[in-house]
């Protein structure tokens, strides 16, 4: 096996896309295999900038990037692999005066082992990595010193695996995007939100962490998201905050030791919460808060929207400063099922609703 192929299967990066190894020009019977080119980027290489190699590449080609600082790149060609030249290489893409360091509008692309930085500004549309294409893979990349670390906009079916966002305003942002998969990513020390999803559907989050930021996970106006075995600890406000959302599934997540709530729900319906931990938070472990709606002209209260038809099974809400589970008035009437919730050792009791959960 060639050294370049060994890098493709190196455990630090994971298996590369099929096209990167087979380089199939056609799947027709008897058709010849296309030649897969390997383009090298670096201070002493054929290409001085990643953008130059992308412009010269054909579908199925691999672009290997050596240690260095590179200008922003726009990837608009499908079926490429862009990767660090070796596990020891540190290629850095600096946004400079651009709002995006690495922009991916193509499909079927894999990006591995790249660091992007300094996507800064005041418009809230700056990204270290911005994906607007479908069915791409981002594996083992790092985003630092940016407004957004990783952004998905109108992008479907992408996989983000073992990426790191550290010290950005928002770690991972998903907007109007469906069926994307986030696994083993880290959003640490985010100034605002670790993982933010809005107006999206069917995205999956597994084994991600969002620690020591402002809010760990924030999901407003979304649907059918699945969160399994994630952690959000030590945030200033909440571990997980979900608003105006339906069909969410949370299983075996740990939202403990946050400044306010472990899990906060507002206008959430038809969702399932199983074996989650919300322990040691500054207010309540799990809070079902009502949402008051006011008339825009008179400022009079029009209605109050609660949380309804949610099922809670085997969750822990222990050792919180106030209640293990707090349920607002309309939410109490919303046919939520809390059987099997453990609420011992909380400052004001297991719940504000007597008998709602097990333990004081």
Protein Blocks (a to p, Z undefined) as FASTA:
>chain_A
ZZklmmmmgmklopadfklmnopabfcehiacdddddddddfklmblbfklmmmmpcehi
acdddeddddddddfbghiacddfbfkbccdddeklafbfbdcfbghiacehiacehiac
jkopacfbdcfbehiacehiacehifblbdcehiehiacehiacehiablbdcehiehia
cehiacehiakbmbdcehiehiacehiacehilblcdcehiehiacehiacehiakbmbd
cehiehiacehiacehiakbmbdcehiahiacehiacehiakbfbdcdddddddfklopa
fbdcddehiacehiacehiakbmbdcdfklmmnopafehiacehianbjbfcehkagcZZ
